[in-house]
Amino acid sequence: MLFACENIDRLQCMELQGRALPRGLKGPLYELARAAHDEPLVLAAAKLLNEGPRHIGIVTGAAVPGHMPVGENDGPLGAVILANALTRIGQRVSIYTDNAAMPPLQALIERQKIDVPIVELQRNDKDQLQAIAEELDVAVAIERLGGNPNGIVYGATGVSRSDFRCNVDHLFNTAMALGKPTLSIADGGNEIGFGKIYDALCERIPEYKLADVTPCGGGVYSVVPTDVLVVATSSNIGAYGVVAALALLREDLSICHTPEEEMALEYIGVGLGLTDGGSGRQIAAVDGVPVEDNVAIVQLMRSTVQRALEKTSDRGF
């Protein structure tokens, strides 16, 4: 299982994203995150999620008015597939997002036919975030921005998202302070979770910090940590890798995401108005990676699990 999870880690961190997003980032991000864990990232995440039964909250959604009105497809697709897997193993799951991102998430959850409520986050409402942190047993962020040293959330190009998106730093910082397990699945350095490797990140890849670009001078890297940080070429792919590791832990291939469902979800996402964050268009791609490539990665993850679960046999010579 260990070798299979190492392979899934490497598979999900290939540099595939579109040219509008930073290149040369995934390898170093993965190396820094891996150095902060004693085992493959997807395995550490799967172990955290496999205990229970517990109430697991998933925070996702990334809308930008005028550009991504109901949000990008990276995050929501991974969130619903992870929620599906978690409910199958007996966990109670809730999803938290901003108002604009709620309709597509609700439709995606209904497609999965699972009982997972979608809770609207309120901007600048620390009491709500405090209550959520106290209620949950585990807090998970999937493609959810975290504040820089000045508490401001930025996109990957150094544009602030603070004027229209709920800052959930307090939720995760509170959960950590309460000793509750936290997990981030992310891909760019500016999301919740990268506080776990913030100092190493600034030293290793200072050019993508964009301190000179951000008006506050704090750069885009997030200082909000989580217990486990999973890095992938897109956060959706990272979520699928965690689901594959859960399938390995449970010795149940059926828990894995399927290439057929990935193909369907990306096209359904287009119909729901979800945007490819790599191109800014409503197309079947995630962070600029075409649907066919994402489907291939899902198939390889599933094959990795299947081969790892096969019993040893004698080939006869």
Secondary structure, DSSP 8 states (H G I E B T S, - for coil): -HHHHHHHHHHTT-----TTS-SS-HHHHHHHHHHTSSS-HHHHHHHHHHS-S-EEEEE----BTTTBTT-BSTTHHHHHHHHHHHHHTT-EEEEEE-GGGHHHHHHHHHHHT----EEE--TT-HHHHHHHHHH-SEEEEES-B---TTS--B-TTS-B-TTTS---HHHHHHHHHTT--EEEEESSSSBTBBGGGHHHHHHH-GGGT-TTTSTTSS-S----B-SEEEE-SSHHHHHHHHHHHHHHHHT-GGGS--HHHHHHHHHHHHHTT-BBTTTTB-SSEETTEEHHHHHHHHHHHHHHHHHHHS-------
